[in-house]
């Protein structure tokens, strides 16, 4: 904007409205030092441009840390794209009732929310297959609420906080043993019935879930095809037996990816009767 000028961008958008209606992806990055001119000159042209499009499938809004608290109908304008919009990415956005319009986008399949007001998560109600959430701290009840709303169709979920990601259970190191078991059991039971990929390693050799790995698998009914774990998860007989029980009971698991792929020969030989064991880096997926 600093080189091209807001007025010129507005003119360009007005030209697009007349001549270009097949835009499939739109990414908006804002800076608040243009706020006054932005509101009065650029936003009306931008809203008109959004409404003029016929096949907008991907929308990215990056409010940056200093973006104003109102979106001045930019989000509301997406109502015109309710039949085409498939992917939405929001970054550094504060709560606004405008976002409820996304619930009307019946073909929205992918939603990524980075560093946004947690109030935003509470109003969302989507039939989506991919959800990625990144925030410094996310309350577990909010994640449970989201899974209850959209879990039936969810195929890929990534939750990233200051220390946890990819369907991770967050709890304090000093959590009592019995409470830890209860939390892991609840977590396993709410996993979506369509979930095929689960990473509980955080990409490190040993995790807090290693001690409850058997509990997680014994209460998991998700039809996983790929499970990524730490080497510590297979360091005792009860966890190994739990993995075998899961493979026998669910029968969908194709691969187990292991961080620090260095297992005892006998353990590897026994497990490979039920599932293929591979290095973590070979099957890890970044949403």
Secondary structure by P-SEA (a helix, b strand, c coil): cccccaaaaaaaaaaaaaccccccbbbbbbbccaaaaaacccaaaaaaaaaacccccbbbbbccccccccccccccccccccccccbbbbcccccccccccccccccccbbbbccccccccccccccccbbbbbcccccaaaaaaaaaaccccccbbbbbccccccbbbbbcccccaaaaaaaaaaaaaacccccccccccccccccccccaaaaaaaaccccccbbbbcccccccaaaaaaaaaaaaacccccbbbbccccccaaaaaaaaacbbbbccccccccc
